[in-house]
Amino acid sequence: MYVLVGMLLIGALLFALWRMSGTASPSAGGRGAGPRPTTPPVRRPTRREPLAPDDNPDFLRELDRRARREDDPPA
């Protein structure tokens, strides 16, 4: 039982040391605890056009019209 508690304490201590060693100064190029720059989030432009031809109502209407024309027997 004492071995398990000791292993947990050693693990917690190693984790704490690892987290403390990861906080380098911002001038050194590491992840510092300094303020983050306040830039707005990047938003992707919204598309007004359908992405694929099968999403385009005009394209589907044209296909339907062509299919009906081919199915109709000549008079």
Rosetta constraint file for C-alpha pairs under 8 A:
AtomPair CA 1 CA 5 HARMONIC 6.48 0.50
AtomPair CA 2 CA 6 HARMONIC 5.99 0.50
AtomPair CA 3 CA 7 HARMONIC 6.12 0.50
AtomPair CA 4 CA 8 HARMONIC 6.27 0.50
AtomPair CA 5 CA 9 HARMONIC 6.21 0.50
AtomPair CA 6 CA 10 HARMONIC 6.11 0.50
AtomPair CA 7 CA 11 HARMONIC 6.03 0.50
AtomPair CA 8 CA 12 HARMONIC 6.14 0.50
AtomPair CA 9 CA 13 HARMONIC 6.09 0.50
AtomPair CA 10 CA 14 HARMONIC 6.09 0.50
AtomPair CA 11 CA 15 HARMONIC 6.09 0.50
AtomPair CA 12 CA 16 HARMONIC 6.17 0.50
AtomPair CA 13 CA 17 HARMONIC 6.21 0.50
AtomPair CA 14 CA 18 HARMONIC 6.03 0.50
AtomPair CA 15 CA 19 HARMONIC 6.18 0.50
AtomPair CA 16 CA 20 HARMONIC 6.20 0.50
AtomPair CA 17 CA 21 HARMONIC 6.13 0.50
AtomPair CA 18 CA 22 HARMONIC 6.44 0.50
AtomPair CA 19 CA 23 HARMONIC 7.14 0.50
AtomPair CA 22 CA 30 HARMONIC 7.85 0.50
AtomPair CA 22 CA 31 HARMONIC 7.12 0.50
AtomPair CA 23 CA 30 HARMONIC 7.03 0.50
AtomPair CA 23 CA 31 HARMONIC 5.70 0.50
AtomPair CA 23 CA 32 HARMONIC 5.41 0.50
AtomPair CA 23 CA 33 HARMONIC 6.85 0.50
AtomPair CA 24 CA 28 HARMONIC 6.76 0.50
AtomPair CA 24 CA 29 HARMONIC 7.65 0.50
AtomPair CA 24 CA 30 HARMONIC 4.96 0.50
AtomPair CA 24 CA 31 HARMONIC 5.72 0.50
AtomPair CA 24 CA 32 HARMONIC 5.26 0.50
AtomPair CA 25 CA 29 HARMONIC 7.09 0.50
AtomPair CA 25 CA 30 HARMONIC 6.06 0.50
AtomPair CA 25 CA 31 HARMONIC 6.92 0.50
AtomPair CA 25 CA 32 HARMONIC 4.87 0.50
AtomPair CA 25 CA 33 HARMONIC 7.54 0.50
AtomPair CA 26 CA 30 HARMONIC 5.58 0.50
AtomPair CA 26 CA 31 HARMONIC 6.21 0.50
AtomPair CA 26 CA 32 HARMONIC 4.61 0.50
AtomPair CA 26 CA 33 HARMONIC 7.56 0.50
AtomPair CA 26 CA 34 HARMONIC 6.91 0.50
AtomPair CA 50 CA 55 HARMONIC 5.68 0.50
AtomPair CA 50 CA 56 HARMONIC 5.56 0.50
AtomPair CA 51 CA 55 HARMONIC 6.79 0.50
AtomPair CA 51 CA 56 HARMONIC 7.96 0.50
AtomPair CA 52 CA 56 HARMONIC 6.86 0.50
AtomPair CA 53 CA 59 HARMONIC 6.30 0.50
AtomPair CA 53 CA 60 HARMONIC 7.71 0.50
AtomPair CA 54 CA 59 HARMONIC 7.19 0.50
AtomPair CA 54 CA 60 HARMONIC 6.54 0.50
AtomPair CA 55 CA 60 HARMONIC 7.82 0.50
AtomPair CA 56 CA 60 HARMONIC 6.34 0.50
AtomPair CA 57 CA 61 HARMONIC 6.03 0.50
AtomPair CA 58 CA 62 HARMONIC 6.19 0.50
AtomPair CA 59 CA 63 HARMONIC 6.25 0.50
AtomPair CA 60 CA 64 HARMONIC 6.16 0.50
AtomPair CA 61 CA 65 HARMONIC 6.17 0.50
AtomPair CA 62 CA 66 HARMONIC 6.19 0.50
AtomPair CA 63 CA 67 HARMONIC 6.09 0.50
AtomPair CA 64 CA 68 HARMONIC 6.18 0.50
AtomPair CA 65 CA 69 HARMONIC 6.20 0.50
AtomPair CA 66 CA 70 HARMONIC 6.21 0.50
AtomPair CA 67 CA 71 HARMONIC 6.16 0.50
AtomPair CA 68 CA 72 HARMONIC 6.16 0.50
